[in-house]
């Protein structure tokens, strides 16, 4: 692996034809918006074929299942959402 890319989250996903563009965002804690919230920066974009995007979802679903089985994540009652154990305010 030549390069690592860090992102706090995905800010958007756009499908154009057979390509999927995934915008990555990072929080800029040293910058504040007018209401005092940290500013986010759309820092990078991943572009991949639709087939690769669908395959990557399967990989992510498998990882989430393993994290639930290991007790790192727990399902939130009544939904398909999960939350990290001990961090009930964070929802995925």
N, C-alpha and C positions, 0 to 999 in steps of 0.2 A: 504494500500500500504506500503510495507516494504522498498523499495529502489527506488531512483530516479536516472536516468542516463541522463547526459547532453551530447549532440552532436551538433557540429556546422553544420554538414551536413552528408549525406550518401555518402560514397566514392565508394561503389560498391555493386552490387547485383549479387549473383551467384546462379543458380538453378542446383541442383544435384538430379535427380530422383524426389521424391515428397517433397524435402526440399528446402527452400529458405534461403540463408545466406545473411544477410544485414550487411555490414561493416560500422560502424559509425566512423566519424573522428572528432577530435577537433583541433583547431588552437592553436599552442604553441607560443604566441606572444613574449615571452621572448627569444625564439630561432630564429635565422635567417639563411636562406640558403646562399649559396655562392653568390647569386645575390641579397641578402638583403631582400628577401621575408620571411614572417613568415613560420615556419615549421608546417606541419600538422602531426598528430599522429592518426593512426588507433587504436582507443582506446577500442572498444567493438564490439561484433558481436551478432546480433539477429538471431536465427535460428527458423524457423517456418514452419509448413506444407504449401504446395502450396495453399490449400483451405483457410487457415487463412490469407495468404498473399493477395489473391484476395479479400477477405472480407475486409481487412484493406484498400485496395485501394478505395473501395466504401465509407468507413468512411471518408477518406481523401478528396475525391471528394466532399462529402457533406459539409465538413468544408470549403473548398475553395469556394463553391457556396455561403455559408452563409457569408463569408468574402467579397465576391464581392457584394452581396446584401446589406451588411452593409456599403459599401464604403471604407472598409479597404484596399482591393485590387482592382485593375482595370485591365481589359483586355487590352493587348497591341494591337494596330490596326493591322489587317491583320494576326494575329496568334492566337493560343490557349494559348499563354503564358500570365502570369499575373505579375504585379509589385505592390509592396506596394505603396500606395498613398503617393506622395511626395518624393519617392526614385526611380526616373526614371532610375538610373544606375544599379539597381539590377533587374535581370530577373530570373524568375523561370521556 
